[in-house]
Amino acid sequence: MLTSLYDRFWKQEYWFPSQYSWADMEDSNGVIYTHPKDLLAAIPLVFIILIVRYSFERVVGLPLARLMGVHDARRIKAFHNPILESFFRSQSQNPKEAQLNDLANKCSLSLRQVQRWFRCRRNQEQPLLSKKFCEACWRFIVYSYFFFGGFLAIYNEPWLWKSKVCWEGFPKQPLKPAIYWWYLLEFGFYLSLITTLSFDVKRKDFREQIIHHFSAIILIYFSYCANYIRIGTLVMLLHDVSDVFLEAGKMFNYAQWKNSSEIVFIIFTVIFLFSRLILLPYRVLYTTIYDSMAAHKPFFGYYFSNALLFILQALNIFWSFLILQMFFKLIIIGKIQKDVRSDIEEEDEQSETEQQKNGSPAMSLVAFPNPKVPEGLAQTKRH
């Protein structure tokens, strides 16, 4: 049965136009083509990426956070209460008034004490600001490397400037080492994001992020195996460029560098909307729908790859809506009052009182919305 499924999965009509087969993709005369087994190197690469990330966040991220003035807010720990803890974990983290009254009676506490317990307990579940900064710092470095390295890898390639060239000679298009390493690193990076989903900062668009990551992984894998590498490089480039500013904006935001954060947010908004809502449909979606079939009849890979691209584009439209909401608030009100996709840490009554005594207003933290890629400013990120 497994052999049958394996053979069916690799049926050549799924991956190539009817006149081509796997035999046509064998290396010959020094010309190298893409092979599915090449991406197996991503498995050990994921572990290397996780080790590098862990080391980077502690050796570079945390010291940089302190240098930029990122400080974790003091949190009051909720006192131990098995009844409240059981309700918090099994039923609701934000109970309604009737439930609060019932819990207060069961625990012999006042309603105000129970409300304060849940507020403190919810804050304990929120990630520390330094953790958010370290994540943003790591992704900023990665996306910067991907964008600038990828751009240099294909700068002299004609398909960068004229996407119709992506289909000349398809699918028998040679693979260059720089593009292979770009593909491998992007593939390994997104696999690492899936691996750490349960540990990373969770946003309100968590489901959309999961859909994005899985779509990106499948699209990268399929485009490599079917030798859609030219159009694949354009897709990665257009997504990575906005993510650089997304993560930079989040870093400034967590550091409370208000002016820098707002300037980067505006730049991010313009680049995100232009690259994903204008360039991507015009330079990528159009050519994958029409130009790709100029010399071939539609086949399974044609429909499958376009379906994945449209899923990514639907997510881009969703994130664009969130970003524009924040952008108009910034332009009209003069500041971003509320993050439309991040949970805000609640002020504890005691700390709020202390701030009022010191003459300083309570400060709410904002994060850039996270479109990406794609991973989702929050992550004002989108990543």
C-alpha positions as CSV (number, residue, x, y, z in Angstrom):
1,M,0.0,0.0,0.0
2,L,2.8,2.4,0.9
3,T,4.6,1.6,-2.3
4,S,1.4,2.3,-4.3
5,L,0.9,5.7,-2.5
6,Y,4.6,6.5,-3.1
7,D,4.3,5.8,-6.8
8,R,1.1,7.7,-7.1
9,F,2.5,10.7,-5.3
10,W,5.4,10.9,-7.8
11,K,3.5,10.3,-11.0
12,Q,5.1,12.6,-13.5
13,E,1.9,14.0,-14.9
14,Y,1.3,15.6,-11.5
15,W,4.6,17.5,-11.6
16,F,5.4,18.2,-15.3
17,P,3.6,19.0,-18.6
18,S,2.5,15.9,-20.5
19,Q,5.6,15.8,-22.8
20,Y,8.1,15.7,-20.0
21,S,9.0,13.0,-17.4
22,W,11.4,12.6,-14.5
23,A,14.0,11.2,-16.9
24,D,14.2,14.6,-18.6
25,M,15.3,16.1,-15.3
26,E,18.4,13.9,-14.9
27,D,21.7,15.8,-14.8
28,S,23.7,15.7,-18.0
29,N,26.8,17.3,-19.5
30,G,27.5,19.3,-16.4
31,V,24.0,20.8,-16.3
32,I,22.3,20.3,-12.9
33,Y,18.5,20.3,-12.4
34,T,16.3,20.2,-9.3
35,H,15.8,16.9,-7.6
36,P,13.3,16.2,-4.7
37,K,16.0,14.5,-2.6
38,D,18.0,17.8,-2.5
39,L,15.6,19.2,0.0
40,L,16.2,16.3,2.5
41,A,19.2,18.5,3.6
42,A,16.6,20.7,5.3
43,I,15.9,18.1,8.0
44,P,19.3,18.5,9.8
45,L,19.3,22.2,8.8
46,V,16.2,22.8,10.9
47,F,18.1,21.7,14.0
48,I,21.0,23.9,13.1
49,I,18.6,26.9,12.6
50,L,17.0,26.3,16.0
51,I,20.4,26.1,17.7
52,V,21.6,29.3,16.0
53,R,18.3,31.0,16.9
54,Y,18.5,30.0,20.5
55,S,22.1,31.3,20.7
56,F,21.4,34.5,18.8
57,E,18.4,35.5,21.0
58,R,20.5,35.1,24.1
59,V,23.8,36.4,23.0
60,V,22.6,39.2,20.7
61,G,18.9,39.7,21.2
62,L,18.7,40.2,25.0
63,P,21.8,42.5,25.2
64,L,20.4,44.6,22.3
65,A,17.0,44.7,24.0
66,R,18.6,46.2,27.1
67,L,20.7,48.6,25.1
68,M,17.6,49.9,23.3
69,G,15.7,50.3,26.6
70,V,13.4,47.3,26.5
71,H,12.2,46.5,30.0
72,D,9.8,43.8,31.1
73,A,6.9,45.1,33.2
74,R,6.8,43.9,36.8
75,R,4.1,41.3,37.1
76,I,2.3,40.4,40.3
77,K,1.9,36.6,40.5
78,A,-1.5,35.2,41.1
79,F,-1.7,33.5,44.5
80,H,-2.2,29.8,44.4
81,N,-5.9,28.7,44.3
82,P,-6.8,25.3,42.9
83,I,-10.4,26.1,42.2
84,L,-9.6,29.3,40.2
85,E,-6.6,27.6,38.5
86,S,-8.8,24.7,37.4
87,F,-11.4,27.0,36.0
88,F,-8.7,29.1,34.3
89,R,-7.2,26.1,32.5
90,S,-10.3,24.0,31.7
91,Q,-13.1,26.6,31.1
92,S,-12.2,30.2,30.5
93,Q,-9.4,32.7,31.1
94,N,-11.9,35.6,31.1
95,P,-15.0,34.5,32.9
96,K,-18.3,36.4,32.8
97,E,-19.7,38.3,35.8
98,A,-22.0,35.5,36.9
99,Q,-19.1,33.0,36.8
100,L,-16.9,35.4,38.8
101,N,-19.6,35.7,41.5
102,D,-20.0,31.9,41.7
103,L,-16.2,31.4,41.9
104,A,-16.0,34.1,44.6
105,N,-18.6,32.2,46.7
106,K,-16.8,28.9,46.3
107,C,-13.4,30.4,47.3
108,S,-14.7,32.6,50.0
109,L,-13.2,35.6,48.3
110,S,-14.6,39.0,47.2
111,L,-15.6,39.6,43.6
112,R,-12.8,42.2,43.4
113,Q,-10.2,39.6,44.6
114,V,-11.3,37.1,42.0
115,Q,-11.3,39.7,39.2
116,R,-7.8,40.7,40.2
117,W,-6.6,37.0,40.4
118,F,-7.8,36.4,36.8
119,R,-6.2,39.6,35.6
120,C,-2.8,38.6,37.1
121,R,-3.2,35.1,35.9
122,R,-3.9,36.2,32.3
123,N,-0.8,38.5,32.4
124,Q,1.3,35.5,33.5
125,E,0.4,33.8,30.2
126,Q,1.5,36.8,28.1
127,P,5.0,36.6,26.7
128,L,7.6,39.0,28.1
129,L,8.4,42.1,26.1
130,S,12.1,41.0,25.9
131,K,10.9,37.7,24.4
132,K,8.9,39.5,21.7
133,F,11.9,41.7,21.0
134,C,14.3,38.8,20.6
135,E,11.9,37.0,18.2
136,A,11.6,40.2,16.1
137,C,15.4,40.7,16.1
138,W,16.0,37.1,15.0
139,R,13.5,37.4,12.2
140,F,14.8,40.8,11.1
141,I,18.3,39.3,10.6
142,V,16.9,36.2,8.8
143,Y,14.6,38.2,6.4
144,S,17.3,40.7,5.7
145,Y,19.7,38.0,4.8
146,F,17.0,36.2,2.6
147,F,16.0,39.4,0.8
148,F,19.5,40.9,0.1
149,G,21.1,37.5,-0.5
150,G,18.3,36.4,-2.8
151,F,18.3,39.7,-4.7
152,L,22.1,39.4,-5.3
153,A,21.6,35.8,-6.4
154,I,19.2,36.7,-9.2
155,Y,20.1,40.3,-9.9
156,N,21.6,39.5,-13.3
157,E,18.9,37.0,-14.2
158,P,16.5,38.2,-16.9
159,W,13.4,36.8,-15.2
160,L,13.8,39.2,-12.3
161,W,13.0,42.1,-14.6
162,K,10.7,40.3,-17.1
163,S,8.7,37.6,-15.5
164,K,7.6,36.1,-18.8
165,V,11.1,34.8,-19.1
166,C,10.4,32.4,-16.2
167,W,8.8,30.0,-18.6
168,E,11.4,30.0,-21.4
169,G,12.6,26.3,-21.6
170,F,10.4,25.2,-18.7
171,P,10.7,22.8,-17.1
172,K,14.3,22.0,-18.3
173,Q,15.9,25.0,-16.6
174,P,19.3,24.6,-15.0
175,L,19.7,25.1,-11.2
176,K,22.4,27.5,-9.9
177,P,24.0,26.8,-6.6
178,A,23.1,30.2,-5.1
179,I,19.4,29.6,-5.8
180,Y,19.6,26.1,-4.3
181,W,21.0,27.4,-1.1
182,W,18.4,30.2,-1.0
183,Y,15.6,27.6,-1.5
184,L,17.1,25.3,1.1
185,L,17.5,28.0,3.8
186,E,13.9,29.4,3.2
187,F,12.5,25.9,3.3
188,G,14.4,25.1,6.5
189,F,13.5,28.4,8.1
190,Y,9.7,27.8,7.6
191,L,10.0,24.3,8.9
192,S,11.7,25.7,12.0
193,L,8.8,28.1,12.4
194,I,6.3,25.2,12.4
195,T,8.5,23.4,14.9
196,T,8.4,26.3,17.4
197,L,4.8,27.4,16.9
198,S,3.8,26.3,20.4
199,F,6.7,28.3,22.0
200,D,6.6,31.5,19.9
201,V,4.5,34.5,20.7
202,K,0.9,33.8,19.7
203,R,-1.1,36.4,17.9
204,K,-4.9,36.8,17.3
205,D,-4.3,35.6,13.7
206,F,-2.6,32.4,14.9
207,R,-4.7,30.3,12.6
208,E,-3.9,32.5,9.6
209,Q,-0.2,32.2,10.5
210,I,-0.4,28.4,10.5
211,I,-2.2,28.4,7.1
212,H,0.5,30.7,5.8
213,H,3.4,28.6,7.0
214,F,2.1,25.3,5.7
215,S,1.2,26.9,2.4
216,A,4.6,28.4,2.1
217,I,6.3,25.1,2.9
218,I,4.2,23.1,0.4
219,L,4.7,25.8,-2.3
220,I,8.5,25.9,-1.8
221,Y,8.7,22.1,-1.9
222,F,6.4,21.7,-4.9
223,S,8.0,24.6,-6.8
224,Y,11.5,23.1,-6.3
225,C,10.5,19.6,-7.2
226,A,8.6,20.7,-10.3
227,N,11.4,23.2,-11.2
228,Y,9.2,26.3,-10.8
229,I,12.3,27.9,-9.2
230,R,12.3,31.0,-11.3
231,I,8.8,32.1,-10.3
232,G,9.5,30.8,-6.8
233,T,12.4,33.2,-6.4
234,L,10.1,36.1,-7.3
235,V,7.5,35.0,-4.8
236,M,10.1,34.7,-2.0
237,L,11.7,38.0,-2.9
238,L,8.3,39.9,-2.9
239,H,7.4,38.5,0.5
240,D,10.7,38.9,2.2
241,V,11.2,42.6,1.4
242,S,8.2,43.8,3.5
243,D,9.1,41.4,6.3
244,V,12.4,43.2,6.9
245,F,10.6,46.4,7.7
246,L,7.9,44.5,9.7
247,E,10.4,43.1,12.1
248,A,12.4,46.3,12.3
249,G,9.2,48.2,13.2
250,K,8.4,45.7,15.9
251,M,11.8,46.1,17.5
252,F,11.4,49.9,17.6
253,N,7.9,49.5,18.9
254,Y,9.0,47.2,21.8
255,A,11.8,49.7,22.6
256,Q,9.2,52.5,22.8
257,W,11.0,54.4,20.1
258,K,7.8,56.1,19.0
259,N,9.0,58.2,16.1
260,S,11.2,55.5,14.6
261,S,8.4,53.0,15.0
262,E,5.8,55.1,13.2
263,I,8.2,56.0,10.3
264,V,9.1,52.3,9.8
265,F,5.4,51.4,10.0
266,I,4.6,53.8,7.2
267,I,7.5,52.5,5.1
268,F,6.3,48.9,5.8
269,T,2.7,49.7,4.8
270,V,3.7,51.2,1.5
271,I,6.1,48.4,0.7
272,F,3.7,45.6,1.8
273,L,0.8,47.0,-0.2
274,F,2.9,47.6,-3.3
275,S,4.8,44.3,-3.3
276,R,1.9,42.0,-2.3
277,L,-1.2,43.7,-3.8
278,I,0.3,45.2,-6.9
279,L,3.6,43.5,-7.9
280,L,2.6,40.0,-6.9
281,P,-0.6,39.9,-8.9
282,Y,0.9,41.8,-11.9
283,R,4.3,40.1,-12.0
284,V,3.6,36.6,-10.6
285,L,-0.1,35.6,-10.6
286,Y,-0.7,36.9,-14.1
287,T,2.3,35.1,-15.6
288,T,1.6,31.8,-13.7
289,I,-2.0,31.8,-15.1
290,Y,-1.4,32.9,-18.6
291,D,2.3,32.9,-19.7
292,S,3.1,29.5,-18.1
293,M,0.6,27.8,-20.5
294,A,1.9,29.4,-23.7
295,A,3.8,26.3,-24.7
296,H,2.0,23.7,-22.5
297,K,-1.5,22.5,-21.8
298,P,-2.8,22.8,-18.2
299,F,-1.8,19.9,-15.9
300,F,-2.2,19.1,-12.2
301,G,0.9,21.2,-11.2
302,Y,-0.5,24.2,-12.9
303,Y,-3.8,24.1,-10.9
304,F,-2.1,23.1,-7.6
305,S,0.6,25.8,-7.6
306,N,-1.9,28.5,-8.6
307,A,-4.2,27.4,-5.8
308,L,-1.4,27.8,-3.3
309,L,-0.5,31.2,-4.6
310,F,-4.1,32.3,-4.3
311,I,-4.2,31.1,-0.7
312,L,-1.2,33.3,0.0
313,Q,-2.8,36.2,-1.8
314,A,-6.0,35.8,0.2
315,L,-3.9,36.0,3.4
316,N,-2.1,39.1,2.0
317,I,-5.5,40.8,1.5
318,F,-6.6,39.8,5.0
319,W,-3.4,41.3,6.5
320,S,-3.6,44.4,4.3
321,F,-7.0,45.1,5.8
322,L,-5.5,45.0,9.3
323,I,-2.5,47.1,8.3
324,L,-4.7,49.8,6.7
325,Q,-6.9,50.0,9.8
326,M,-3.8,50.8,11.8
327,F,-2.4,53.1,9.1
328,F,-5.6,55.3,9.0
329,K,-5.6,55.5,12.8
330,L,-2.0,56.7,12.7
331,I,-2.8,59.3,10.0
332,I,-6.1,60.5,11.4
333,I,-5.5,60.2,15.2
334,G,-1.8,60.8,15.1
335,K,-0.9,57.6,16.9
336,I,-1.7,53.9,16.9
337,Q,-4.0,53.4,19.8
338,K,-4.6,49.7,19.6
339,D,-3.1,46.7,18.0
340,V,-5.7,44.9,16.0
341,R,-4.1,41.5,16.2
342,S,-2.1,41.3,19.5
343,D,-3.2,40.7,23.0
344,I,-2.4,43.7,25.3
345,E,-1.1,43.0,28.7
346,E,-3.6,44.2,31.3
347,E,-2.6,46.7,33.9
348,D,-2.7,45.4,37.5
349,E,-4.5,47.7,39.9
350,Q,-1.5,48.0,42.2
351,S,1.0,48.9,39.4
352,E,-1.6,51.3,37.9
353,T,-1.9,53.0,41.3
354,E,1.9,53.2,41.7
355,Q,2.1,54.8,38.2
356,Q,-0.5,57.4,39.1
357,K,1.4,58.3,42.3
358,N,4.6,58.7,40.3
359,G,2.7,61.0,37.8
360,S,3.2,58.6,34.9
361,P,0.3,57.4,32.8
362,A,-0.2,53.7,32.2
363,M,1.5,52.6,29.0
364,S,-0.1,50.2,26.6
365,L,2.2,48.2,24.4
366,V,1.5,48.0,20.7
367,A,2.9,45.5,18.2
368,F,3.1,45.5,14.5
369,P,0.5,43.3,12.5
370,N,2.3,40.2,11.2
371,P,1.6,39.2,7.7
372,K,3.9,36.2,6.7
373,V,4.5,35.0,4.7
374,P,4.7,33.6,3.9
375,E,4.7,35.4,9.3
376,G,1.7,37.9,8.6
377,L,3.1,44.9,12.0
378,A,2.1,43.5,15.4
379,Q,3.8,40.5,14.4
380,T,2.3,48.4,15.5
381,K,4.2,43.1,11.4
382,R,3.4,42.0,9.6
383,H,6.6,39.0,10.8
